[in-house]
Amino acid sequence: MDSRRPLKYDKIMKLVTWNVNGIRAVAQKGFLDYLAAESPDVLCLQETKAHPSQLDPKLLNPEGYTTHWSSATKKGYSGVAIFYKKAPRQIVEGMGIDKFDAEGRTLIAEYEDFILFNGYYPNGQHDLKRVGFKLEYSDRALELAHQWKSKTNKPVILTGDFNTAHQEIDLARPKANEGNTGFLPEERAWITKLLDNGFVDIFRAFESGPHHYSWWSYRAGARPRNIGWRIDYFFVTPDLKDRVKKVYHQPHVMGSDHCPIVMELL
């Protein structure tokens, strides 16, 4: 397949990624109203913290959407989901490695003209004990991305909560967080490796300035003061770059400690 051909949609295709920090909680804060008003073609959620059996039918089958969920074995923990209008050719759940898949962190959707990875990358934890696990997961994601690219010759999109701010510009207080997970040298180096492997941080192709964040602590009024981190991303292979028309954050959308990120494709 010639991956240079235009995406086969008769209008702009809108993709949204959002760590909702609990789908049942955000459902009480206007999630379905947001979905109806924003009307994305594909919505990738992270940290859903629920099994489908625990959810209201309105969340499982919103008007106009089909949903696919990957839940952690441990209830109330982790989890990802994809809401979509047009069905992909297939959705693959997990990475094929039990220790990652038991935490419900990955959904891979193959569309006609691209591959979409929805990932909830592990948090390294305050004691840093999960940093190694996080980097293993991240390396596996990159390995799978290469495999899908090689197998299909389609553009690849990696999206989700990566739990890492790449550069000092990507968080409000870089010096204060040099020893904290999410801004450790080895975590930042993995994002650099991702870019060195050909992926484009597509938000930065549109916006080079500071003060653009996607997560804020609930503590001490961080969000009103915009003391945040940019840890949610869309990374794309270069063969998709020219078809991306907009990428933007929606910090005004409440309901979670993260905000949605929108990418529009032609």
C-alpha positions, 0 to 999 in steps of 0.5 A: 500500500502507498502510505502517501495517499490521502486519508480516505475520509470526506472531511477532516477527521478529529482524534482526541486523547484524554486521561479521564482519571476514572470514567465513572467520575468524569461521567458525573462531570459532563463527559457525555455532553463533551463527547456530543459537543466535540463529536470526535471521530475517535476518542482515546481514553486512559485511566478509565479505572473500570470494567465494562460490566461496571458501567452504565449503558450510556457510557458503553454505547453513546449515541453514534459511537462504538466502544472498545475497552481494555481493563486491568485485572485489578479493579479501579486501576489503569485501563484504556478505551477507544470510542469510534464512529467508523469501525477500524479494520481490527482492534488488538488488545494488549502487547502480548506481554502478560505483565503489561496486559494485566494492567489494561494499558494498550489498544491498537486500532488498524484503520484503512490508512493508519495505525493508532496506538492508545497507550497509558504509559506507567507512572514511575511512582514517587519511590521510582520503583516502577521506572524500569517497568515504565521504560520496558513498556515504552520500549515494547510500544516502540518495538510494536510500532515498528512491527506494524509500520513494517507489516502494513506500510501505514502511518503510525500514531502513538497517543495517550498519557506518556507520563513524561515531560520531555523538555524543560519547556514542557513543565512549569517547574523543571528545576524542582522536578529533576529528581522526580519521575516524569522528568528523570533523565532516563524517562526524557531520554526515551522520548528522545529515542522515540523522536530519533526513531522517526516519530514527530511530536506533532503538537510542537510542529504547531506550537513552540511556545511555553505554558502548554500543559495537559496535566495539573496536580489537584494540590494548591490550585495548580490548574488555575495558576497553570502550574502543569506538565505536558505529558499527553501526546500525539506522536506521528510518523513523518508520512502523516505529518503533512496531513495534520491540520491542527493539534491543540490542548483543551485546558478549559475542559474540566472533569479530570486532572488532565485535559483533552488533546485534539488532532485534526487530520485530512 
